[in-house]
Each structure stands twice: as C-alpha cells, then as structure tokens.
C-alpha cells in the first residue's frame, strides 16, 4: 500500500502535467495559428472557449466513467481522448474543424482532474492527502513551463508541435496501464452497491444537493477570477505597464514559480489546519493582492507581487482533495468533477467578459473585478462543510451507509 500510493502520486502528476501542456500550448500557438488560418481575434478566442466548454462537459462524462467503470479506466480514457484529438490538429483543414477538435479534446482534458483527485483521496491517508493532491495539481504550472519550452522549439510550425504533443501522451498512458492498480476503495464500494449505475442526479439527492450547488458556485467564482486574470495578465503588463515582451515572459515565468511553491506550501498547511480553512485563506489572499497588483506602476514592485499573487492561487491545487472529500466514494469523481469542471465551463466566458470590461475601465480595472470574484468564492467557501480534519473518525461509521442517508460528509 505504501509503495502503491507513491506510484499513484507520480503517475497522477505525470498525467496532469500532460493535461496542462495541452491546455497551455494552444494559447502559446494562437498567434501562429491565426496567421496561418487567417483567423480573427474573436475566432482565436473561440478556440480557447471551445476547449473550456469541452472541459465543462467532462463534468458529466468523466465522472460517469470513473464512478461506474473505475478510476484507472477513466484516467486512461481521458488521456487517450485528448492525446488523439490533440494530435489530429496536425491535419486540421479549417477553423470549424479546429473548433470541434478542441471541444472534443477538452472533454478528455477536464476528465483528468476529477479522476486524479479521486485517486489521491482514495490512496493517501487523511493526514497527508492535502499535500499529495496539491503536489499533483502543481503539475499545472510545471506543465506551463514545459509547454513554453516545446513551443519555443517548434513554433511557428504549430501542426508538428500538436502532433508531437498528442503522440507524447503515450508516456503517461503506458505508465498508468502498466503500474497502476484500481482504487481499492472504489472496488469495495462497487462490490457493495452492485451494478447500480452512478448518474449526475445522484449528487443532487437531498443529502448532497446543498454541497453540490455551493461547491459549483465556489469553483465558478474562483475560476472565473482565475482565468479572467491569467488570460489578460500578459496584455496588462505589456499595454498598461509598458513592459517589453521579454520582460513580460520573465514576469509570467516567476509568477508560475510562485504558483508551484504556493500549491505545495499551502498543501502542507492544509494537512495541518484543514483543507477548508486553507482554501478560504488563499481565496482571501488572492482577492487582497490582485487590486494592489492591478494599481501598481512600479516595475520592481510588480516583479515581486507577481509570485505573491501566484502563491495565493494555491486554492486551484487544494480544490482537488477538498471537493473530492465532500462526496462519498460511490459518487466522488462525479461530484468533485461536476463542481470543478462546471466551474471551468462557466469561466470560459471570463476572457471575453474581461475584454469587454477593459474597454471601459482598462485591464487594471478588469483585474480588480476578478479580485471581486475571488472574494465571492471565499464567501461561498465559508458556507461549505469542513472536511479532512475529523473525517478519519467518521469514515468507519459512514462507510456502510447508503448515499441517501449521508449528510454532506465524505467517505474516506
């Protein structure tokens, strides 16, 4: 068991790393894609939106496969899905086909998050799963750095870049297929419940409805602020703070370094003081830092505030263990995936909304609006239950209870 949890940790990190690479590569390749296919800025933005909408759809598909057919099967299916549709971009003939491929790839990309979150919660003990889940999700900024290296090598040949990136997904596929075992907790509950299928309406049963709604609202608010800010942050630095492109790249790089440190540092804190409390702290922290960052003109201050802003975006890494703990094993991947990926689907509108807002109040004003969404997410988070601190004590009592008798607490 001890060896297996480390295999799961490393394999899930690798899977989410490739997930992040595929998401970030598109934004890095957009200038070349627009030039080659003659796309407008709106059409380029729609490619990103199609990806995020696909991720939103995965809240249903990914959870369904994971809770009905197993975590390992779901993770392999997700990886193969986005790997194949990413590689297919190499022969895309027009914008419409590109849009469809990105939507289909998004379904696979979103499914990875919900499966790895469930895998970690069901493999690691309650005392250390916060840091374990945060470490896995910290693969996202690491994947962003890998994507930057890959794009620097291939661009402007974006077709070959996507072909290689899609084919490279074979590495995590083989790792998981060969080394992973199915989640023992999923296997146990599946045997207990027989062939009864898990569907999305199960997470809206009376005992879970409030948790599902609040979890989705928290994710939607937090991710709207996150994607709104991250999509236009480089433009804000270049246009309103007059940083040269080389400096913008450097500022964004160290911001991602702050994210990586924050994910893992706050993951450790979460295991000490609880996932719920730590998420509230990070959301309030980023809500406080964002306006200061948006109103600062001094380049040196911006340089140091960037990693601090990135540090507090650690809520992104904590949602994995926290949301998964809110739901019982039987519907864990469906519930956590629904909350997070519906939130990501809603956040698809954020880049467009912020672009419109910036026309009236500037990008700095738009970033302050994003801070408001972080604050709203913190308020919603306060209404959600605490999990992870005493769950080990209640696990034995609740393990045998049917889903209808649960009161919003998780099975560990």
C-alpha positions as semicolon CSV with decimal commas, in nm:
position;residue;x (nm);y (nm);z (nm)
1;X;0,000;0,000;0,000
2;X;0,280;0,241;0,087
3;X;0,454;0,172;-0,243
4;X;0,128;0,195;-0,437
5;X;0,045;0,542;-0,309
6;X;0,379;0,676;-0,436
7;X;0,317;0,515;-0,775
8;X;-0,026;0,681;-0,785
9;X;0,125;1,016;-0,682
10;X;0,391;1,010;-0,954
11;X;0,158;0,876;-1,223
12;X;-0,113;1,131;-1,147
13;X;0,144;1,413;-1,151
14;X;0,263;1,294;-1,493
15;X;-0,095;1,268;-1,625
16;X;-0,185;1,620;-1,507
17;X;0,146;1,756;-1,639
18;X;0,050;1,646;-1,990
19;X;-0,302;1,777;-1,932
20;X;-0,155;2,121;-1,854
21;X;0,083;2,111;-2,151
22;X;-0,206;2,050;-2,393
23;X;-0,411;2,337;-2,245
24;X;-0,128;2,593;-2,243
25;X;0,011;2,504;-2,586
26;X;-0,296;2,645;-2,759
27;X;-0,256;2,993;-2,609
28;X;0,114;2,996;-2,699
29;X;0,043;2,885;-3,056
30;X;-0,252;3,121;-3,121
31;X;-0,051;3,394;-3,299
32;X;0,091;3,140;-3,546
33;X;-0,245;2,967;-3,589
34;X;-0,425;3,295;-3,656
35;X;-0,163;3,394;-3,911
36;X;-0,174;3,062;-4,099
37;X;-0,552;3,016;-4,099
38;X;-0,642;3,384;-4,125
39;X;-0,841;3,389;-3,802
40;X;-0,971;3,699;-3,627
41;X;-0,903;3,767;-3,260
42;X;-1,259;3,656;-3,182
43;X;-1,211;3,326;-3,365
44;X;-0,884;3,268;-3,181
45;X;-1,062;3,329;-2,852
46;X;-1,336;3,085;-2,952
47;X;-1,077;2,807;-2,978
48;X;-0,995;2,863;-2,611
49;X;-1,363;2,884;-2,522
50;X;-1,439;2,558;-2,708
51;X;-1,170;2,387;-2,500
52;X;-1,318;2,518;-2,175
53;X;-1,672;2,421;-2,279
54;X;-1,546;2,069;-2,351
55;X;-1,392;2,069;-2,005
56;X;-1,733;2,171;-1,867
57;X;-1,900;1,877;-2,047
58;X;-1,641;1,646;-1,889
59;X;-1,808;1,717;-1,554
60;X;-2,069;1,464;-1,665
61;X;-1,874;1,224;-1,887
62;X;-1,554;1,190;-1,684
63;X;-1,731;1,137;-1,353
64;X;-1,969;0,884;-1,507
65;X;-1,685;0,668;-1,642
66;X;-1,479;0,694;-1,321
67;X;-1,762;0,610;-1,081
68;X;-1,913;0,333;-1,294
69;X;-1,612;0,171;-1,461
70;X;-1,320;0,254;-1,232
71;X;-1,058;0,525;-1,179
72;X;-0,791;0,354;-1,390
73;X;-1,020;0,305;-1,689
74;X;-1,141;0,664;-1,669
75;X;-0,790;0,809;-1,648
76;X;-0,668;0,606;-1,945
77;X;-0,978;0,703;-2,145
78;X;-0,926;1,073;-2,066
79;X;-0,558;1,067;-2,165
80;X;-0,619;0,879;-2,489
81;X;-0,908;1,112;-2,577
82;X;-0,717;1,437;-2,552
83;X;-0,400;1,283;-2,693
84;X;-0,574;1,163;-3,011
85;X;-0,769;1,485;-3,070
86;X;-0,463;1,699;-3,000
87;X;-0,253;1,504;-3,249
88;X;-0,536;1,534;-3,506
89;X;-0,489;1,913;-3,508
90;X;-0,183;1,849;-3,726
91;X;-0,412;1,786;-4,025
92;X;-0,694;2,029;-3,941
93;X;-0,820;2,189;-4,268
94;X;-1,021;2,485;-4,137
95;X;-1,146;2,680;-3,837
96;X;-1,468;2,480;-3,790
97;X;-1,282;2,150;-3,775
98;X;-1,028;2,304;-3,535
99;X;-1,313;2,419;-3,310
100;X;-1,465;2,070;-3,297
101;X;-1,130;1,904;-3,222
102;X;-1,060;2,144;-2,935
103;X;-1,407;2,079;-2,787
104;X;-1,351;1,701;-2,802
105;X;-1,000;1,734;-2,658
106;X;-1,147;1,947;-2,378
107;X;-1,369;1,658;-2,268
108;X;-1,059;1,446;-2,210
109;X;-0,863;1,733;-2,054
110;X;-1,131;1,806;-1,794
111;X;-1,179;1,441;-1,703
112;X;-0,819;1,406;-1,585
113;X;-0,868;1,647;-1,293
114;X;-1,167;1,467;-1,143
115;X;-1,005;1,123;-1,174
116;X;-0,665;1,211;-1,026
117;X;-0,837;1,394;-0,739
118;X;-1,041;1,084;-0,654
119;X;-0,735;0,858;-0,692
120;X;-0,531;1,065;-0,445
121;X;-0,811;1,091;-0,187
122;X;-0,869;0,715;-0,204
123;X;-0,499;0,622;-0,192
124;X;-0,347;0,866;0,059
125;X;-0,437;0,894;0,426
126;X;-0,641;1,187;0,553
127;X;-0,333;1,323;0,733
128;X;-0,133;1,375;0,412
129;X;-0,371;1,383;0,118
130;X;-0,384;1,764;0,115
131;X;-0,016;1,795;0,027
132;X;-0,038;1,493;-0,205
133;X;-0,327;1,641;-0,405
134;X;-0,165;1,986;-0,411
135;X;0,157;1,832;-0,543
136;X;-0,031;1,660;-0,825
137;X;-0,216;1,979;-0,923
138;X;0,112;2,175;-0,906
139;X;0,188;1,988;-1,228
140;X;-0,017;2,262;-1,396
141;X;0,240;2,544;-1,366
142;X;0,514;2,288;-1,433
143;X;0,326;2,188;-1,747
144;X;0,308;2,554;-1,845
145;X;0,687;2,574;-1,830
146;X;0,719;2,256;-2,040
147;X;0,472;2,397;-2,293
148;X;0,681;2,713;-2,322
149;X;0,991;2,504;-2,399
150;X;0,805;2,290;-2,652
151;X;0,653;2,590;-2,829
152;X;0,990;2,765;-2,843
153;X;1,134;2,464;-3,023
154;X;0,853;2,405;-3,276
155;X;0,676;2,734;-3,347
156;X;0,579;2,864;-3,596
157;X;0,524;2,501;-3,708
158;X;0,221;2,453;-3,486
159;X;0,096;2,148;-3,676
160;X;0,405;1,943;-3,598
161;X;0,400;2,074;-3,240
162;X;0,047;1,944;-3,177
163;X;0,124;1,612;-3,348
164;X;0,427;1,551;-3,124
165;X;0,246;1,675;-2,812
166;X;-0,051;1,447;-2,877
167;X;0,165;1,144;-2,951
168;X;0,373;1,207;-2,636
169;X;0,066;1,133;-2,422
170;X;0,159;0,770;-2,482
171;X;0,410;0,810;-2,194
172;X;0,153;0,862;-1,914
173;X;-0,082;0,612;-2,082
174;X;0,178;0,336;-2,063
175;X;0,280;0,436;-1,709
176;X;-0,077;0,410;-1,581
177;X;-0,167;0,100;-1,783
178;X;0,135;-0,094;-1,654
179;X;0,189;0,033;-1,299
180;X;-0,149;0,147;-1,166
181;X;-0,387;-0,069;-0,967
182;X;-0,756;0,009;-0,945
183;X;-0,859;0,210;-0,639
184;X;-0,930;-0,039;-0,358
185;X;-1,198;0,187;-0,212
186;X;-1,378;0,212;-0,545
187;X;-1,359;-0,166;-0,589
188;X;-1,504;-0,222;-0,239
189;X;-1,795;0,017;-0,281
190;X;-1,868;-0,115;-0,631
191;X;-1,898;-0,467;-0,490
192;X;-2,126;-0,337;-0,214
193;X;-2,359;-0,147;-0,448
194;X;-2,358;-0,400;-0,731
195;X;-2,436;-0,286;-1,082
196;X;-2,640;0,021;-0,985
197;X;-2,512;0,296;-1,219
198;X;-2,399;0,635;-1,092
199;X;-2,556;0,932;-1,270
200;X;-2,529;1,307;-1,220
201;X;-2,865;1,334;-1,042
202;X;-2,714;1,126;-0,759
203;X;-2,509;1,427;-0,647
204;X;-2,832;1,630;-0,627
205;X;-3,002;1,396;-0,381
206;X;-3,126;1,583;-0,071
207;X;-2,823;1,487;0,140
208;X;-2,576;1,621;-0,119
209;X;-2,770;1,890;-0,307
210;X;-2,653;2,187;-0,099
211;X;-2,290;2,071;-0,111
212;X;-2,303;2,025;-0,489
213;X;-2,457;2,367;-0,552
214;X;-2,222;2,553;-0,318
215;X;-1,917;2,362;-0,444
216;X;-2,008;2,451;-0,802
217;X;-2,062;2,818;-0,714
218;X;-1,729;2,835;-0,529
219;X;-1,547;2,682;-0,827
220;X;-1,729;2,903;-1,079
221;X;-1,647;3,225;-0,892
222;X;-1,286;3,127;-0,820
223;X;-1,211;3,001;-1,172
224;X;-1,382;3,298;-1,338
225;X;-1,148;3,524;-1,146
226;X;-0,850;3,298;-1,221
227;X;-0,898;3,256;-1,596
228;X;-1,008;3,616;-1,639
229;X;-0,689;3,737;-1,474
230;X;-0,449;3,486;-1,629
231;X;-0,583;3,532;-1,984
232;X;-0,514;3,906;-1,989
233;X;-0,228;3,943;-1,740
234;X;0,043;3,949;-2,012
235;X;-0,159;4,211;-2,206
236;X;-0,198;4,421;-1,890
237;X;0,178;4,414;-1,831
238;X;0,260;4,499;-2,193
239;X;-0,010;4,757;-2,269
240;X;-0,080;4,937;-1,941
241;X;0,257;4,893;-1,768
242;X;0,469;4,921;-2,086
243;X;0,684;4,615;-2,024
244;X;0,877;4,480;-2,325
245;X;0,783;4,128;-2,442
246;X;1,098;3,975;-2,293
247;X;1,016;4,123;-1,954
248;X;0,654;4,006;-1,976
249;X;0,774;3,650;-2,037
250;X;1,006;3,676;-1,736
251;X;0,731;3,820;-1,513
252;X;0,491;3,541;-1,611
253;X;0,760;3,277;-1,554
254;X;0,832;3,384;-1,197
255;X;0,457;3,414;-1,134
256;X;0,428;3,047;-1,229
257;X;0,719;2,969;-0,998
258;X;0,520;3,133;-0,718
259;X;0,223;2,914;-0,810
260;X;0,429;2,597;-0,786
261;X;0,563;2,695;-0,444
262;X;0,217;2,801;-0,327
263;X;0,047;2,480;-0,432
264;X;0,292;2,269;-0,235
265;X;0,337;2,506;0,060
266;X;-0,034;2,554;0,118
267;X;-0,081;2,179;0,062
268;X;0,134;2,122;0,370
269;X;-0,062;2,384;0,563
270;X;-0,390;2,223;0,458
271;X;-0,288;1,897;0,623
272;X;-0,218;2,086;0,945
273;X;-0,515;2,322;0,975
274;X;-0,764;2,164;0,731
275;X;-0,841;2,192;0,362
276;X;-1,146;2,413;0,410
277;X;-0,971;2,674;0,621
278;X;-0,669;2,687;0,389
279;X;-0,886;2,737;0,080
280;X;-1,059;3,033;0,245
281;X;-0,720;3,184;0,337
282;X;-0,586;3,151;-0,019
283;X;-0,901;3,294;-0,178
284;X;-0,897;3,594;0,055
285;X;-0,523;3,635;-0,005
286;X;-0,553;3,648;-0,383
287;X;-0,855;3,880;-0,353
288;X;-0,641;4,121;-0,148
289;X;-0,326;4,101;-0,364
290;X;-0,498;4,136;-0,705
291;X;-0,611;4,502;-0,667
292;X;-0,266;4,605;-0,540
293;X;-0,106;4,431;-0,839
294;X;-0,353;4,598;-1,077
295;X;-0,288;4,950;-0,944
296;X;0,092;4,928;-0,917
297;X;0,302;5,119;-1,170
298;X;0,648;5,043;-1,035
299;X;0,806;4,758;-1,232
300;X;1,009;4,628;-0,938
301;X;0,702;4,611;-0,718
302;X;0,518;4,428;-0,997
303;X;0,807;4,185;-1,020
304;X;0,777;4,089;-0,652
305;X;0,398;4,099;-0,633
306;X;0,368;3,853;-0,923
307;X;0,500;3,549;-0,732
308;X;0,295;3,656;-0,427
309;X;-0,017;3,662;-0,642
310;X;0,081;3,320;-0,782
311;X;0,142;3,191;-0,429
312;X;-0,219;3,257;-0,323
313;X;-0,367;3,091;-0,633
314;X;-0,295;2,768;-0,441
315;X;-0,673;2,722;-0,400
316;X;-0,655;2,574;-0,751
317;X;-0,439;2,293;-0,613
318;X;-0,644;2,246;-0,296
319;X;-0,980;2,207;-0,466
320;X;-0,879;1,856;-0,574
321;X;-0,861;1,699;-0,230
322;X;-1,129;1,921;-0,074
323;X;-1,404;1,872;-0,333
324;X;-1,332;1,500;-0,355
325;X;-1,364;1,470;0,025
326;X;-1,708;1,634;0,014
327;X;-1,858;1,335;-0,165
328;X;-1,888;0,965;-0,072
329;X;-1,679;0,713;-0,265
330;X;-1,970;0,598;-0,482
331;X;-2,016;0,943;-0,644
332;X;-1,680;1,100;-0,558
333;X;-1,549;1,157;-0,910
334;X;-1,891;1,263;-1,041
335;X;-1,946;1,510;-0,756
336;X;-1,600;1,665;-0,747
337;X;-1,576;1,669;-1,126
338;X;-1,918;1,832;-1,159
339;X;-1,832;2,114;-0,916
340;X;-1,489;2,188;-1,060
341;X;-1,550;2,135;-1,431
342;X;-1,885;2,312;-1,447
343;X;-1,698;2,597;-1,279
344;X;-1,433;2,578;-1,552
345;X;-1,707;2,574;-1,815
346;X;-1,863;2,890;-1,671
347;X;-1,520;3,054;-1,656
348;X;-1,495;3,012;-2,037
349;X;-1,682;3,342;-2,059
350;X;-1,433;3,525;-1,836
351;X;-1,172;3,619;-2,103
352;X;-1,444;3,766;-2,327
353;X;-1,617;3,945;-2,041
354;X;-1,291;4,095;-1,918
355;X;-1,206;4,211;-2,270
356;X;-1,536;4,400;-2,282
357;X;-1,491;4,545;-1,935
358;X;-1,136;4,658;-2,014
359;X;-1,270;4,874;-2,297
360;X;-1,446;5,087;-2,036
361;X;-1,220;5,070;-1,728
362;X;-0,893;4,929;-1,862
363;X;-0,725;4,597;-1,793
364;X;-0,625;4,711;-1,446
365;X;-0,992;4,773;-1,367
366;X;-1,077;4,432;-1,511
367;X;-0,825;4,267;-1,280
368;X;-0,991;4,436;-0,983
369;X;-1,322;4,288;-1,098
370;X;-1,151;3,948;-1,097
371;X;-1,050;4,013;-0,736
372;X;-1,420;4,056;-0,658
373;X;-1,489;3,707;-0,793
374;X;-1,218;3,565;-0,566
375;X;-1,386;3,738;-0,272
376;X;-1,726;3,591;-0,368
377;X;-1,565;3,245;-0,389
378;X;-1,430;3,289;-0,035
379;X;-1,776;3,382;0,095
380;X;-1,932;3,073;-0,066
381;X;-1,648;2,856;0,067
382;X;-1,734;2,968;0,421
383;X;-2,078;2,810;0,376
384;X;-1,934;2,471;0,282
385;X;-1,861;2,200;0,542
386;X;-1,518;2,134;0,687
387;X;-1,369;1,802;0,586
388;X;-1,032;1,637;0,628
389;X;-0,978;1,714;0,997
390;X;-1,203;1,457;1,165
391;X;-1,305;1,252;0,867
392;X;-1,089;0,956;0,969
393;X;-1,303;0,922;1,281
394;X;-1,632;0,924;1,088
395;X;-1,520;0,706;0,798
396;X;-1,592;0,376;0,970
397;X;-1,937;0,490;1,078
398;X;-2,044;0,613;0,735
399;X;-1,880;0,357;0,510
400;X;-2,176;0,121;0,516
401;X;-2,448;0,389;0,487
402;X;-2,638;0,428;0,161
403;X;-2,594;0,757;-0,019
404;X;-2,940;0,881;0,071
405;X;-2,851;0,885;0,443
406;X;-2,535;1,090;0,411
407;X;-2,544;1,443;0,537
408;X;-2,293;1,609;0,312
409;X;-1,998;1,435;0,474
410;X;-1,744;1,236;0,279
411;X;-1,638;0,875;0,300
412;X;-1,268;0,846;0,343
